[in-house]
Amino acid sequence: RSMVRTYIKKVNAAVASGDYEQAQAAFVSSQPYIDKMVNKGIMHKNTAARTKSRLNARVFALKG
């Protein structure tokens, strides 16, 4: 779980810096780790979907 939090922080840090490319790359690299937590039963699938959705919305907001 701590690994997932690290990746989420990386995405949020990239979003805060305003760098779309870096934020997009961080978001893409974080998705497999979030999905792994679901498969291992550590995170509920809806929690994972919500987390990915929120991160994606933040990254997408930088683009426009």
C-alpha positions, -999 to 999 in steps of 0.1 A, spaced: 0 0 0 28 24 7 41 19 -28 7 30 -42 8 61 -20 43 70 -33 30 68 -69 0 89 -60 22 115 -44 44 116 -75 13 123 -97 1 150 -73 36 166 -72 38 167 -110 3 182 -112 14 209 -86 44 217 -107 22 223 -137 41 199 -160 15 180 -180 40 156 -197 55 146 -163 21 143 -147 8 121 -175 39 98 -173 35 95 -135 -2 87 -139 5 60 -164 32 44 -143 9 45 -112 -20 26 -127 -5 -9 -126 4 -5 -89 -31 5 -81 -45 -24 -100 -21 -48 -83 -34 -37 -49 -69 -46 -60 -58 -81 -73 -41 -88 -39 -72 -78 -20 -56 -48 -3 -77 -21 -20 -113 -24 -30 -119 -21 -67 -142 9 -64 -116 27 -42 -90 20 -69 -113 33 -97 -121 64 -77 -84 71 -71 -75 67 -107 -104 88 -118 -95 117 -95 -58 115 -106 -68 114 -142 -91 145 -138 -62 164 -122 -38 155 -150 -64 163 -177 -71 197 -161 -34 207 -168 -39 200 -205 -67 225 -211 
